[in-house]
Amino acid sequence: MKAPLVDYIRPRSLTEAIERLAAANGEARVIAGGQSLVAMMNLRVASPGLLIDIARLPELTAVADAADAVILGACVTHAAIEDERVPDPSRGLMPRVASSLAYRAIRTRGTIGGSLALADPAAEWPAVLAALDAEVTLIGPSGQRSLKCCEFTTGIFETRLSADEIIESVRIPKLSASARCGYLKLCRKSGEFANALSVVIADRGRGHCRVVLGVANGAPLVLDDTSRLVFESRREEIHGAIAADLDRATDRHFDGFQRNLHAVAARRAVQQVLQ
């Protein structure tokens, strides 16, 4: 099946892109790498009247290395992160994650902002950026606003991004030298979407610890009690806390198989941090 005919423009500036998006009254979609949107159009899941190509806008490919954080433009590709062509605030975690994402051809086109905007529940970046306590900056006709990544995704393919807004950048705090990271992706073979995904950040230098599950029948799921026990290194209580956190997530409607997969992913990612 082929995508339907659609109008296409490539704005010369971010300002023009925002103006064209606002003028389309919800009938336009922003495209950068297009690795998910084009497939959705082929299947008639998405049928925008206008595509606004933002991939080459310099404002969205810019990178800033500040004292306490790295700011990545929304159109920075997965491959750029994997190859460490941009500064890494995560002490190796983000390149590791990027290398596990789909296939190299997709990573050279797909973007970090596109992954956040789509909010596929099986995608890696929403969970990883939530664990890193990153912030996403949105820009629209009313100006800029910033949200924590753990609050940005609200459900399956649902975010707080308005129809007339574009993701401008992601601000990722730098981990301290004492930080430990865990990451586990369970899938049938390399390159596939995850069946379960767990990210653990334990940064005692910054007083930050977070255990996050992806593929969680909605937005990334933060395991609050487990995060606290990991920070306190209370190893003997962590397995029980993971089970309790999953039990409390009744809105996710995990079946027995899913619950077991998530528990295994969380335990193994925690082990990477505490070993």
Beta strands, then each sheet from edge to edge (+ up, - down):
strand 1: 7-9
strand 2: 28-31
strand 3: 50-53
strand 4: 63-65
strand 5: 69-73
strand 6: 135-140
strand 7: 143-148
strand 8: 153-155
strand 9: 158-159
strand 10: 166-173
strand 11: 180-186
strand 12: 196-203
strand 13: 208-214
strand 14: 221-222
sheet 1: 1+ 3+ 2+
sheet 2: 4+ 5- 10+ 6- 7+
sheet 3: 8+ 9-
sheet 4: 11+ 12- 13+ 14-
end
